[in-house]
Amino acid sequence: METKIRHKTQKVELVGFRLSTPKFYKIEGEESVDIRRYDHEVISKYFEILLNYGEVEIKQKIDNRSITLLEYSENDISSYGFGKLLVFKSGKTQQIINEDDLSGGSKKKMNQGLKNEIYFIINKTTGVILIERDYDKIFNSKLLNSLLYHNKKLMYDYIDQFNEVNYNKETKDSIEMHKTKIVYINPLPSQDLFDELDEFARIKRFKIIKRVEPRKKNRGIESCEIEIEDLLNIAAGGTSLGQNVVSVEYHMDERGRGLEIENIKEMVKTIYQSHEIKDFVITGSSIGRGTKILTKDNITKKFEFDMDVDIEGEYVNIGMFFNNLVDLIQEYIEEYYETDIFEQDKVSELVVNP
């Protein structure tokens, strides 16, 4: 009698972001910056360079969470690049036990973590990236940002070459990459974002965090406060200065009514359209009378679908897994992006990649 292999279904969760690779221009004497620009050549080169180093050499850590790049591949035919990250959490000695009889096994030491390999996919035209959420929910955008930001020196030679070949000595026209921040990670606003805001009974505080560029550091907190006030069209309730970061806070008014929800919605919209702001924290009381907190990270758009897995929890059909990712990303792009803007980009015709 033939034995049938049984598979079980498991929900796959993903988080979505959009990468951007800013460019600074001087064309026909006119200076400008395209902060939301995405050029896939930069990301492709960056991952290629990272993979030339050992996984331990490029590993980054925030608190007790760690991340490193394991794989990345693409080809000229596909509109997508595919990769794999490793994330894990250490910091606590734990006994590993059997779920069936609760018998004990080996111990996970304080400097060890459970191996979580997660897949990601990037659309090469728009920079939209979907990243699998690991089982222990360790991954977040701060970890990915740490991996890209703290390894940026590995890209300096490439940036120097890029700036050199994109400078015209005769006309003085130039297209530049800056070394301060090579890649921005932008959350894809959740469709449920405003529903989340509507769950606040009262918003007590809206804290905005702005990173100060080193070359502007001596301009002081007042200048940064003015920049944020100009951007959001509202007066600050208090400011503080940390290391390379300015925090501007808006508190509930003296009558205790809190900030208006509609004003907050407009401010959040503006923040999503701008790279002047590093993060925000909205704090208040929920309709259910508990405390509610929203940040960029916990309102990032999430995606999910079901997949068959084997007895060890591995995907039965990895090809189908990536097909689902492609379908999800295509649906998102078709709904939210005007693809003509990317296809008719005149500046791309001027860029020379070393």
MOTAFEN-V213568 format. One record per backbone hydrogen bond with DSSP energy under -1.0 kcal/mol. CO is the residue of the C=O (numbers start at 1). NH is the residue of the N-H. E is the energy in kcal/mol with one decimal. If there is no record, write none. Layout:
CO,NH,E  CO,NH,E
//
This chain:
8,309,-2.9  10,307,-2.4  12,305,-1.6  13,133,-3.3  14,303,-2.7  15,131,-2.5  16,188,-1.5  17,129,-2.9  18,186,-2.5  20,184,-2.8  23,34,-2.8  24,176,-3.2  25,32,-2.0  26,174,-1.9  27,30,-1.8  30,27,-2.2  32,25,-3.4  34,23,-1.3  37,21,-3.4  39,42,-1.3  40,44,-3.0  41,45,-2.3  42,46,-2.5  43,47,-2.7  44,48,-2.0  45,49,-2.5  46,50,-2.5  47,51,-2.2  49,52,-1.2  50,53,-1.4  54,58,-1.5  60,67,-2.4  62,65,-2.6  64,90,-2.4  65,62,-2.9  66,88,-1.6  67,60,-2.5  68,86,-2.6  71,84,-2.1  73,82,-2.8  79,124,-2.9  81,122,-2.4  82,73,-2.8  83,120,-2.2  84,70,-2.6  84,71,-1.8  85,118,-2.5  86,68,-1.7  87,116,-1.2  88,66,-2.7  94,108,-3.6  96,105,-3.0  98,102,-2.0  103,98,-2.6  106,96,-2.4  108,94,-2.3  109,112,-1.6  110,91,-3.2  116,87,-2.6  118,85,-3.1  119,132,-2.9  120,83,-2.3  121,130,-2.2  122,81,-2.0  123,127,-2.2  127,19,-2.9  128,123,-2.8  129,17,-2.4  130,121,-2.0  131,15,-2.4  134,137,-1.7  140,144,-1.4  141,145,-2.7  142,146,-2.2  143,147,-2.1  144,148,-2.0  145,149,-3.1  146,150,-2.2  149,152,-1.2  151,154,-1.8  152,155,-2.1  153,156,-1.3  155,159,-2.4  156,160,-2.6  157,161,-2.1  158,162,-2.8  159,163,-2.8  160,164,-1.8  161,165,-2.4  162,166,-1.4  164,167,-1.2  166,175,-1.5  168,172,-2.2  173,168,-3.0  174,26,-2.3  176,24,-2.5  184,20,-1.8  186,18,-3.0  188,301,-2.7  190,193,-1.7  192,196,-2.3  193,197,-1.9  194,198,-2.0  197,200,-1.6  199,287,-2.4  202,285,-2.3  203,259,-1.7  204,252,-1.6  205,283,-2.7  206,250,-2.0  207,281,-2.6  208,248,-3.0  209,278,-2.5  209,279,-1.7  210,246,-3.3  213,216,-2.2  214,217,-1.1  216,219,-2.1  217,220,-1.3  220,224,-1.3  221,225,-2.5  222,226,-2.4  223,227,-2.3  224,228,-2.1  225,229,-2.6  226,230,-2.8  227,231,-1.9  228,232,-2.8  229,233,-2.0  238,249,-3.3  240,247,-2.7  244,212,-2.8  245,242,-3.3  246,210,-3.2  247,240,-2.0  248,208,-3.4  249,237,-2.8  249,238,-1.2  250,206,-2.3  253,256,-2.3  260,264,-2.1  261,265,-2.5  262,266,-1.9  263,267,-2.2  264,268,-2.8  265,269,-2.3  266,270,-2.1  267,271,-2.3  268,272,-2.1  269,273,-1.1  271,274,-1.3  279,209,-2.9  281,207,-3.0  282,294,-2.1  283,204,-1.8  283,205,-2.2  284,292,-2.9  285,201,-2.8  285,202,-1.8  286,289,-2.2  290,286,-3.4  292,284,-1.9  294,282,-2.8  299,190,-1.2  301,16,-2.4  303,14,-3.0  305,12,-3.6  307,10,-3.1  308,316,-2.2  309,8,-1.8  310,313,-2.1  314,310,-2.4  317,321,-1.6  318,322,-2.1  319,323,-2.0  320,324,-2.2  321,325,-1.6  322,326,-2.5  323,327,-2.4  324,328,-2.4  325,329,-2.4  326,330,-2.4  327,331,-2.3  328,332,-2.1  329,333,-2.4  330,334,-2.6  331,335,-1.5  332,336,-2.4  333,337,-2.5  337,339,-1.0  338,341,-1.6  339,343,-2.1  340,344,-2.2  347,350,-1.7  347,351,-1.3
//
